[in-house]
Amino acid sequence: MDYKIANLRSRGERLSLLFSFILVFSAAIIIFQINIWFILIAVLFQLIYVIVSQKQLIGNSLMITEEQFPDIYEIVKENIKQLNIKKIKIFLYQDPYINAYTIGFFPPYSIVLTSALVESLSRDELDFVIGHEMGHVRFGHAKYLSLISPVGRDIPFISWLYSSWQRKSEYTADRVGYVVTNKTRPAISAMVKLTVGLKLSKLVNIDELIKQIQESKRGFVIKTSELLLTHPYTTNRIKSLVLFSKYGEK
């Protein structure tokens, strides 16, 4: 199935972002009596913080180039061309946790991969994850995520106010990751590894996982508990991606 990149945005994502902005500004000004100038200064400081954090990556991380980890660079190069986005800098740093995140307000944006992620994922799985992060750049998520989740870390109350939009943005980015790989299984296995790690992922029973996905659809508490999270349930992400790969919709 062929997909137009511009049509991959999750339904209601923009509306959810607008609602979150209104909610945050209303809470800041009406409930907490915060002056608009204070908000603007806070945003300015956050902008400076993110820019400084990006510069620090050059000193504390390894930048992936054509000569440094060329296999990963080839993935990046192909995805940049396919998604028609401006140059992105990719960094690798030592961390035992399998993770990736994107920061930046302006090009070039920075995508950060942990050593555990690169060591644990196959080429196709890594292609999906890098494509996912580039999806955050392609659809403008990165600048907002840099405000509410600087360098991959959530600011609890603010993140919760934006949680509805964040969940939708993750679905969008998952679609982008799938489209650049055009393979469902590596996308699912990458999510499983992000959830349980490399060693335990080899023991995962797919049939039982399917049962768990069915179970996650039942019950009021299970469904509403997701509203407190910035990311959708992994089971919902897998289910959504499988449906998208088959029918082209969530």
C-alpha positions in Angstrom: 0.0 0.0 0.0 1.4 3.4 -1.0 1.1 6.3 1.5 1.5 10.0 1.1 3.7 11.3 4.0 1.5 14.3 4.5 -1.5 12.1 5.2 0.1 10.1 8.1 -1.0 12.6 10.8 -3.2 10.9 13.4 -6.8 12.1 13.4 -7.5 14.9 15.8 -3.8 15.6 16.5 -3.9 19.3 15.7 -7.1 19.9 17.5 -5.7 18.2 20.6 -2.6 20.4 20.5 -4.7 23.5 20.3 -6.9 22.4 23.2 -3.7 21.7 25.2 -2.4 25.1 24.6 -5.6 26.7 25.7 -5.7 24.5 28.8 -2.1 25.4 29.8 -2.5 29.1 29.3 -5.8 29.2 31.1 -4.4 27.2 34.0 -1.4 29.5 34.2 -3.2 32.8 34.0 -6.6 32.1 35.6 -5.8 29.4 38.2 -2.2 30.1 39.1 -2.3 33.9 38.4 0.8 33.7 36.3 1.6 36.8 34.3 1.8 36.4 30.5 5.3 37.9 30.6 6.4 35.2 33.1 5.2 32.6 30.7 7.1 34.2 27.8 10.3 34.4 29.9 9.9 30.7 30.9 9.6 29.7 27.2 12.7 31.8 26.4 14.7 30.0 29.1 13.4 26.7 27.9 14.5 27.6 24.4 18.0 28.5 25.6 18.2 25.3 27.7 17.3 23.1 24.7 19.8 24.9 22.4 22.6 24.5 25.1 21.6 20.8 25.5 21.9 20.3 21.8 25.4 21.8 21.8 26.4 19.7 24.8 25.6 16.6 22.7 28.6 17.4 20.5 30.9 17.3 23.5 29.3 14.4 25.4 28.0 12.1 22.7 29.2 10.5 19.4 27.8 12.1 16.3 26.9 9.6 13.6 28.3 10.5 10.2 29.2 8.9 6.9 32.5 7.8 8.4 31.2 7.1 11.9 28.8 4.2 12.1 28.1 4.3 8.3 25.3 1.7 8.5 23.3 3.9 10.8 24.1 6.9 8.7 22.8 5.1 5.6 19.4 4.6 7.4 19.4 8.3 8.3 20.2 9.4 4.8 17.5 7.2 3.3 14.9 8.4 5.7 15.8 12.1 5.2 15.3 11.7 1.5 12.1 9.7 1.8 10.5 12.1 4.3 11.8 15.2 2.5 13.0 16.9 5.6 16.0 19.1 6.3 19.3 17.8 7.7 19.2 16.1 11.1 22.1 15.4 13.4 22.1 12.0 15.0 23.9 11.3 18.3 24.8 8.1 20.2 25.5 8.1 23.9 26.1 5.4 26.5 23.0 4.4 28.4 21.8 1.0 29.6 18.2 1.9 28.8 16.8 1.3 25.3 15.5 4.7 24.3 15.5 7.4 21.7 14.3 11.0 21.6 14.3 14.2 19.5 15.0 17.7 20.6 15.3 21.1 19.0 13.2 24.2 18.0 14.9 24.8 14.7 16.8 22.8 12.1 19.0 20.9 12.4 17.1 18.9 15.0 18.9 16.4 17.1 17.9 12.8 17.4 19.6 10.9 20.3 19.9 7.1 20.4 21.2 5.2 23.4 23.9 2.6 23.1 21.5 0.0 24.5 19.0 0.8 21.7 21.6 0.4 18.9 23.1 -2.7 20.5 19.6 -4.3 20.9 17.8 -3.6 17.6 18.2 -5.1 14.2 18.7 -2.9 11.2 15.0 -2.9 10.3 14.0 -2.3 13.9 16.5 0.6 14.1 15.1 1.9 10.8 11.6 2.0 12.4 12.8 3.8 15.5 14.8 6.4 13.6 11.8 6.8 11.2 9.6 7.3 14.3 11.8 10.1 15.6 12.1 11.7 12.2 8.3 11.6 12.2 8.4 13.9 15.2 10.5 16.3 13.1 8.5 16.0 9.9 5.2 16.8 11.6 6.5 19.6 13.8 6.2 17.6 17.1 9.9 18.1 18.1 9.6 21.8 19.0 6.6 21.2 21.3 8.1 18.1 22.8 11.3 20.2 23.6 9.1 22.5 25.6 7.3 19.9 27.6 9.8 17.0 27.6 13.2 18.6 27.5 16.0 16.1 26.6 13.5 13.2 26.8 12.4 13.9 30.4 8.8 14.8 31.2 7.8 17.8 33.3 5.0 15.9 35.2 2.1 18.5 35.4 2.8 20.1 32.0 3.3 16.8 30.3 -0.1 15.6 31.7 -1.8 18.7 30.3 -0.4 17.8 26.9 -0.8 14.1 27.3 -3.7 13.7 24.9 -1.7 15.4 22.1 1.4 13.5 23.0 -0.4 10.2 22.6 -1.7 11.2 19.2 1.7 12.4 18.1 3.1 9.0 19.0 0.6 7.3 16.8 1.6 9.6 13.9 5.3 9.0 14.5 4.7 5.2 14.6 3.0 5.5 11.1 6.0 7.3 9.8 8.4 4.7 11.2 6.3 2.0 9.6 6.2 3.7 6.2 9.9 4.2 6.0 10.5 0.5 6.7 7.3 -0.9 5.1 7.6 -3.8 7.4 5.2 -4.6 10.3 7.1 -7.2 12.2 10.3 -5.2 12.9 8.1 -2.3 14.1 6.3 -4.6 16.6 9.5 -6.3 17.7 11.1 -2.9 18.2 8.2 -1.9 20.5 8.5 -5.2 22.4 12.3 -4.6 23.0 11.6 -1.0 24.1 9.1 -2.5 26.6 10.9 -5.6 28.1 14.5 -5.3 26.8 16.6 -7.4 24.4 17.0 -10.7 26.4 13.4 -11.0 27.5 12.0 -10.0 24.1 13.4 -13.3 22.8 11.0 -15.1 25.2 7.9 -13.2 24.3 5.0 -15.3 23.1 3.3 -13.5 20.3 0.0 -15.4 20.8 -0.1 -14.3 24.5 0.7 -10.8 23.4 -2.3 -10.8 21.1 -4.5 -12.0 24.0 -3.1 -9.1 26.1 -3.9 -6.6 23.4 -7.5 -7.9 23.4 -7.6 -7.7 27.2 -6.4 -4.0 27.1 -9.6 -3.1 25.2 -11.8 -4.3 28.1 -12.7 -2.4 31.3 -13.3 1.2 32.1 -10.4 1.5 34.5 -7.9 0.1 31.9 -9.1 2.5 29.2 -9.2 5.6 31.4 -5.8 4.9 33.0 -4.2 5.5 29.7 -5.4 9.1 29.9 -2.8 9.7 32.6 0.1 8.7 30.3 2.1 10.7 27.8 2.5 7.6 25.6 -0.3 5.2 24.5 -0.2 1.7 25.9 2.3 -0.4 24.0 -0.5 -2.8 23.2 -2.6 0.0 21.7 0.3 1.2 19.6 0.9 -2.3 18.2 -2.8 -2.8 17.5 -3.1 0.6 15.8 0.0 0.0 13.7 -1.3 -3.4 12.6 -4.6 -1.9 11.6 -2.8 0.9 9.7 -0.6 -1.5 7.9 -3.6 -3.5 6.7 -6.2 -0.8 6.1 -4.3 2.5 6.0 -6.2 3.9 9.0 -6.1 3.8 12.8 
